[in-house]
Structures are given as C-alpha cells and as structure tokens.
C-alpha cells in the first residue's frame, strides 16, 4: 500500500524546489495534496501536471485570512487535513548593521509567523481527522549559527515545533522539524551563487550538496504513520556539516 494512502496534505512554497519535490512524492504515495505558493503560474501548472489529487492555491503565508481559506478549500475538496508541511521561506545574508528593521520584520513574518499561523489554523482540521503530522522545515541554521534574521527564525521554528508537539500530543498530532543543509534548489544553484556553492560543497563531509528528493525522503517518513512515535524532535539532513 502507498505510504500516504488516504491522507490529505497541505504543502506551502510548493511551486518549485523542495516543496515541489515533496508534493510530487506525496501524490505518488497516495496523498491528496494542496500546494500553495505566491507563484500562481508555476504552481497552477505543476498541480495540473500532478493530476486530480493535487490542488493549487495562491497563498501569502503571512496572512491569517489566506491560511483560513487554504484549510477551508482543502476540506471542501479533499476532507480534513492529516498533514501540514510548513515549507515556505526566504533567505537573507546580511550583517546586523546592514539589516533594516523592515527587512528583519519581513523575514520573521515569512519564516516564523507563517509557521505559527499554519499550525494554529490546521490543528482544528487535524482534530476532525483524528490526528495528524506537522512537519516544519527549519535549517541547519536552526541548529548552528548563521546570518542574522535567517538564523533567528530557523531557531524559532525549532522551538515552536517543540512547544506545539507537547501541546498537540493530546490531540494525536505529531510535530517535528527538518533541518536541511545545502540543497540543490533553483535558489541555490543559480548562476551568481553556483561557484560559491560548489566551493562550499568541498567542505561537506559527504563532499556534495543534497538533491531535494533526499530531503523529501525524510519529510515523507515524518508525514507517514511510520514515524508514529516521533514528535518534538529535529531531524537533520546535511551531509554531516553539523557533525564537524
């Protein structure tokens, strides 16, 4: 039997990159998937490619109203939600002195507040479903330090995950965080960063960056019933960077 047979999932930031890899695999494993993104053109095209078990919705993840609409549409189309993958996020690589208040608040809203809103909005739907799994995508910068703003929000996602896991355990809802290292997504392998990424890869113990599907394998495990005794934990997929 497919590993997500009969499950309903919401995946944010799913028009491309890791989110798209997760969505494709989830559909292959039997889930009905609501993909959300701000990129309406790419998202709609991708959902059409995935077929009748995929629905695309344009979403601003910092909007409580948008979150309510996504969950309502998911229930209307497929039924109560079993899985939420909070994947949407942005990066920023500036020093504290260079970062404006506006830039800082923007990354906090997108990377951190959106995760809070997603969990808060989806929990009642998961209660209807009799339980569920929330997978929050953080980063290795939620384990070790990095750029201001990005690191702060990824540590926050890790902390929120633990707090929510304890609270939601009473509802049969598991909450875990995933901490990817350097992943070969469009944002990472674009021409202006490609050389730097290739140089950095030499210092990774496994000597390469990861493919999105390698993160998907972990996200799939956490979304499925196979991880039924895992909650409130962080799962690292980084080729050994944080072991150094």
PEVENWO-V211648 format. One line per field, one symbol per residue. ss: DSSP state (@ for helix, = for strand, . for the rest). phi: phi as a letter, one per 30 degrees, with the letter a starting at -180 (. if undefined). burial: # if it has 24 or more other ideal C-beta (glycine too) atoms within 12 Angstrom, else .. Layout:
ss: ???
phi: ???
burial: ???
This chain:
ss: .......=====....@@@@@@@@@@@@...======..@@@@@@@@@@@...=====.....@@@@@@@@@@@@@@.....====..............@@@@@@@@@@@@@@@@@@@@@@@@@@@@@..======..@@@.......@@@@@@@@@@@@@@@@@@@@@@.========..=.......@@@@@@@@@@@........=.@@@@@@@@@@@@.@@@......====...@@@.
phi: .ddbeiccbcbdhcdaideddddeddddcjdcbccbadddddddddddddjdcbbcbdbcddcddddddddddddddbjedcbbcdcdabcabbdedddddddddddddddcdddedddeddeedddddiklbcccdcaddccbdaddiddedddddddeedddddddedciccbbccbdcdcdceddcdedceddddddedcdediadddedddeeddeedddddcdccaiccccbbijeddd
burial: ..##..#####################.#.#########..##..##..#..##########...##..##.###.##.#############...........#.##################.##..#.#############..#################.##..#..#.#############.##........#...#..#....##.##############.#..##########.##..
